[in-house]
């Protein structure tokens, strides 16, 4: 279990209420749930988190910290103890219309337009002009469903920790461009493959407006569970960045469906004179890949 230490001295700048909110968020517990789990009245917990309880009893704080999955350490700096602090609550500085903090264990985000508010999507009025909104927009929105919250945080963690790198190996020819997306433990979750070619050798002739070198994108594959997290776009962006550094400005690709949308979002354009997709199979039989 990851330990958490709370330091209330001025040097560390830590705040007890902030530390408890961070612990509750990591444990995904509401104030009521933590109060029930620790045996501390919710009103006491609320006073501590809001800073109104200036000198709470040590035993009370210890019960709250332990119930939230943390360990209370006194006077031991993190640099010496090796203990890690829980991540602060991202929306801790936000307040509702009554000036109250939003629940620390929820994921809260500001609502600037209807697209930011799930309620507008459910009612299908997010495309209306402002004067026709049936309801005023709330200042913020949050997710109550625990499963959705877990998915959002899992996705955010994958986006934050996944790394994209080029694979350079003696087994690969110099004209091969291969990129992989990996998690910190080395799990492969995405891959891009491309190759470099000379249009002059490809077509047997050269025109002044024809590039001398170009890269052909062979394919982008992302594990089904990790799609819609931006990994495909990061792979393509890494390829395009390396191409420009190598002095190559032209790239070609053949795609369909969602692959077309991905490449368009990365700056590709549809070229009408090229074929879009070819399929070999039994006449009348649709092939699924």
C-alpha positions as CSV (number, residue, x, y, z in Angstrom):
1,X,0.0,0.0,0.0
2,X,1.3,3.4,-0.8
3,X,1.9,5.4,2.3
4,X,0.9,9.1,2.7
5,X,2.4,11.5,5.3
6,X,0.8,14.7,6.5
7,X,3.0,17.6,7.6
8,X,1.4,20.6,9.2
9,X,4.6,22.7,9.6
10,X,5.0,25.8,7.7
11,X,8.1,24.5,5.9
12,X,6.2,21.8,4.1
13,X,3.3,24.1,3.4
14,X,0.9,21.2,3.6
15,X,-2.7,21.7,4.8
16,X,-4.5,19.0,6.8
17,X,-7.8,19.6,5.1
18,X,-6.2,19.5,1.7
19,X,-4.3,16.3,2.6
20,X,-7.6,14.6,3.7
21,X,-9.4,15.7,0.6
22,X,-6.5,14.2,-1.5
23,X,-6.7,10.9,0.4
24,X,-10.4,10.8,0.0
25,X,-10.1,11.3,-3.7
26,X,-7.5,8.6,-4.1
27,X,-9.7,6.2,-2.1
28,X,-12.8,7.5,-4.0
29,X,-14.7,8.1,-0.8
30,X,-17.3,10.8,-0.1
31,X,-17.3,12.6,3.3
32,X,-20.2,10.5,4.5
33,X,-18.4,7.2,3.4
34,X,-15.1,8.2,5.1
35,X,-17.0,9.2,8.3
36,X,-18.8,5.9,8.4
37,X,-15.6,4.0,7.7
38,X,-13.5,5.8,10.4
39,X,-16.2,6.2,13.0
40,X,-15.6,10.0,13.0
41,X,-18.8,12.2,12.7
42,X,-19.2,13.7,9.3
43,X,-19.6,17.2,10.8
44,X,-16.1,16.8,12.4
45,X,-14.6,15.7,9.1
46,X,-16.2,18.6,7.4
47,X,-14.8,21.1,9.9
48,X,-11.3,19.7,9.5
49,X,-11.4,19.8,5.8
50,X,-12.7,23.3,5.7
51,X,-10.1,24.5,8.1
52,X,-12.6,25.4,10.8
53,X,-11.2,22.8,13.2
54,X,-7.9,24.5,14.1
55,X,-6.6,21.9,16.5
56,X,-8.2,18.5,15.9
57,X,-7.4,15.6,18.1
58,X,-4.5,13.4,17.0
59,X,-6.5,10.2,17.4
60,X,-9.3,11.7,15.2
61,X,-6.9,12.6,12.4
62,X,-5.2,9.2,12.7
63,X,-8.5,7.4,12.3
64,X,-9.5,9.4,9.3
65,X,-6.1,9.0,7.6
66,X,-6.0,5.2,8.2
67,X,-9.6,4.8,7.0
68,X,-8.7,6.5,3.8
69,X,-5.8,4.2,3.2
70,X,-3.0,6.5,4.3
71,X,-0.3,6.4,7.1
72,X,0.2,9.3,9.4
73,X,3.8,10.3,9.9
74,X,4.9,13.1,12.3
75,X,7.9,15.2,11.8
76,X,9.5,13.0,9.1
77,X,10.2,14.9,5.9
78,X,9.3,12.9,2.7
79,X,12.9,13.3,1.5
80,X,14.0,11.2,4.5
81,X,11.2,8.8,5.0
82,X,10.6,8.0,1.3
83,X,6.8,8.4,1.9
84,X,4.8,9.8,-1.0
85,X,2.1,12.3,-0.8
86,X,-1.3,11.6,-2.5
87,X,-1.9,13.8,-5.6
88,X,-3.8,17.0,-4.8
89,X,-7.4,17.4,-5.8
90,X,-7.4,19.0,-9.3
91,X,-10.6,21.0,-8.7
92,X,-9.8,22.0,-5.1
93,X,-9.9,25.7,-5.9
94,X,-13.3,25.5,-7.6
95,X,-16.5,26.6,-5.7
96,X,-20.2,26.2,-6.4
97,X,-22.7,29.0,-6.6
98,X,-22.9,28.9,-2.8
99,X,-19.2,29.2,-2.3
100,X,-18.7,25.6,-1.3
101,X,-16.0,23.2,-2.5
102,X,-17.1,20.4,-4.8
103,X,-16.8,16.8,-3.5
104,X,-13.1,15.9,-3.5
105,X,-13.6,12.3,-4.6
106,X,-15.5,13.3,-7.8
107,X,-14.1,14.4,-11.1
108,X,-15.3,18.0,-11.5
109,X,-14.8,20.2,-14.6
110,X,-16.0,23.7,-15.5
111,X,-18.8,24.1,-17.9
112,X,-18.1,26.8,-20.6
113,X,-20.5,25.5,-23.3
114,X,-23.2,22.9,-23.6
115,X,-20.6,20.3,-24.9
116,X,-19.0,20.4,-21.5
117,X,-22.2,19.4,-19.8
118,X,-23.5,15.7,-20.1
119,X,-27.1,17.0,-19.5
120,X,-27.0,18.9,-22.8
121,X,-26.0,15.8,-24.7
122,X,-28.8,13.7,-23.1
123,X,-31.3,16.4,-24.1
124,X,-29.7,16.9,-27.5
125,X,-29.7,20.7,-27.4
126,X,-26.0,21.3,-27.4
127,X,-26.2,22.5,-31.0
128,X,-28.8,25.2,-30.3
129,X,-27.9,28.9,-30.2
130,X,-27.5,30.3,-26.6
131,X,-30.8,32.2,-26.8
132,X,-32.7,28.9,-27.3
133,X,-31.1,26.9,-24.4
134,X,-34.0,25.4,-22.4
135,X,-32.0,25.5,-19.2
136,X,-29.1,27.7,-17.9
137,X,-25.7,26.1,-17.9
138,X,-24.4,25.0,-14.5
139,X,-21.0,26.4,-13.5
140,X,-19.5,22.9,-13.3
141,X,-20.3,19.2,-14.0
142,X,-19.1,16.0,-12.3
143,X,-19.5,12.3,-12.7
144,X,-21.4,10.4,-10.0
145,X,-21.1,6.9,-11.5
146,X,-18.1,5.2,-9.9
147,X,-17.4,3.0,-12.9
148,X,-17.3,6.1,-15.2
149,X,-15.0,7.8,-12.7
150,X,-12.6,4.9,-12.7
151,X,-12.6,4.8,-16.5
152,X,-11.9,8.5,-16.7
153,X,-9.0,8.3,-14.3
154,X,-7.6,5.1,-15.9
155,X,-7.7,6.9,-19.3
156,X,-6.1,10.0,-17.9
157,X,-3.3,7.8,-16.4
158,X,-2.7,6.1,-19.7
159,X,-2.5,9.4,-21.5
160,X,0.0,10.7,-18.9
161,X,2.3,7.7,-18.7
162,X,2.2,6.1,-22.2
163,X,5.4,6.7,-24.2
164,X,5.9,6.8,-27.9
165,X,9.3,5.9,-29.4
166,X,10.9,5.0,-32.6
167,X,12.3,1.4,-32.9
168,X,15.7,1.3,-34.5
169,X,17.2,-2.1,-34.9
170,X,19.8,-3.8,-37.1
171,X,17.0,-6.2,-38.2
172,X,15.1,-3.3,-39.8
173,X,16.2,-1.7,-43.1
174,X,17.2,2.0,-43.1
175,X,14.1,2.9,-45.0
176,X,11.8,1.4,-42.4
177,X,10.0,3.7,-39.9
178,X,8.5,1.9,-36.9
179,X,7.0,3.6,-33.8
180,X,5.5,1.9,-30.8
181,X,3.4,3.2,-27.9
182,X,4.2,1.5,-24.6
183,X,3.0,1.7,-21.0
184,X,5.6,2.1,-18.2
185,X,5.7,-1.7,-17.6
186,X,6.7,-2.2,-21.3
187,X,3.2,-3.3,-22.4
188,X,2.9,-2.6,-26.1
189,X,-0.5,-0.9,-26.8
190,X,0.1,0.7,-30.2
191,X,2.3,0.5,-33.3
192,X,2.9,2.4,-36.5
193,X,4.8,1.2,-39.5
194,X,5.9,3.1,-42.6
195,X,8.6,2.9,-45.2
196,X,10.5,5.5,-47.2
197,X,10.5,5.4,-51.0
198,X,11.7,7.4,-54.0
199,X,8.8,8.6,-56.2
200,X,11.3,8.7,-59.1
201,X,12.0,5.0,-58.8
202,X,8.3,4.3,-58.1
203,X,7.0,5.9,-61.2
204,X,10.0,5.7,-63.5
205,X,10.0,9.4,-64.2
206,X,10.5,12.6,-62.4
207,X,8.8,16.0,-62.6
208,X,10.0,19.3,-61.0
209,X,7.1,19.3,-58.5
210,X,7.6,15.7,-57.5
211,X,9.4,15.1,-54.1
212,X,12.7,13.2,-54.2
213,X,11.8,11.3,-51.0
214,X,8.5,10.4,-49.4
215,X,7.2,8.2,-46.6
216,X,4.4,5.7,-47.1
217,X,2.3,5.0,-44.0
218,X,1.7,1.2,-44.0
219,X,-0.6,1.2,-41.0
220,X,-1.4,2.3,-37.4
221,X,-2.7,-0.2,-34.9
222,X,-3.8,0.5,-31.4
223,X,-5.1,-2.1,-28.9
224,X,-8.9,-2.0,-28.8
225,X,-8.9,-1.2,-25.1
226,X,-6.6,1.8,-25.6
227,X,-8.4,3.4,-28.5
228,X,-9.9,6.9,-28.4
229,X,-7.1,8.0,-26.0
230,X,-5.0,9.9,-28.6
231,X,-2.3,7.2,-28.9
232,X,-2.8,6.8,-32.7
233,X,-2.5,10.6,-33.2
234,X,0.7,10.6,-31.0
235,X,2.2,7.8,-33.2
236,X,1.4,9.7,-36.4
237,X,2.7,13.0,-35.0
238,X,6.0,11.4,-33.9
239,X,6.4,10.1,-37.4
240,X,5.7,13.4,-39.1
241,X,8.0,15.2,-36.7
242,X,10.9,12.8,-37.4
243,X,10.2,13.1,-41.2
244,X,10.6,16.9,-41.1
245,X,13.8,16.6,-39.1
246,X,15.1,14.3,-41.8
247,X,14.1,16.8,-44.5
248,X,11.1,14.8,-45.8
249,X,7.9,16.8,-46.3
250,X,5.7,14.3,-48.2
251,X,3.8,11.3,-46.9
252,X,1.3,9.0,-48.6
253,X,-1.3,6.7,-47.1
254,X,-4.4,4.7,-48.0
255,X,-7.1,4.6,-45.4
256,X,-10.8,4.1,-44.8
257,X,-13.3,4.6,-42.0
258,X,-11.8,5.8,-38.7
259,X,-8.3,5.6,-40.2
260,X,-9.3,8.4,-42.6
261,X,-10.5,10.5,-39.8
262,X,-7.3,10.0,-37.8
263,X,-5.1,11.0,-40.7
264,X,-7.3,14.0,-41.6
265,X,-6.9,15.2,-37.9
266,X,-3.1,14.9,-38.3
267,X,-3.0,17.1,-41.3
268,X,-3.3,14.7,-44.2
269,X,-5.5,15.6,-47.1
270,X,-7.6,13.4,-49.4
271,X,-5.9,13.0,-52.8
272,X,-8.6,12.2,-55.4
273,X,-6.2,10.8,-58.0
274,X,-5.1,8.0,-55.7
275,X,-7.1,4.8,-55.1
276,X,-8.8,4.6,-51.7
277,X,-9.1,0.9,-50.9
278,X,-8.8,-2.4,-52.7
279,X,-10.1,-5.8,-51.6
280,X,-9.4,-9.3,-52.8
281,X,-12.1,-11.9,-51.9
282,X,-14.9,-14.0,-53.2
283,X,-17.4,-12.0,-55.2
284,X,-20.3,-10.9,-53.1
285,X,-18.5,-11.9,-49.9
286,X,-17.7,-9.0,-47.5
287,X,-14.3,-9.3,-45.8
288,X,-13.9,-8.2,-42.2
289,X,-10.6,-7.3,-40.8
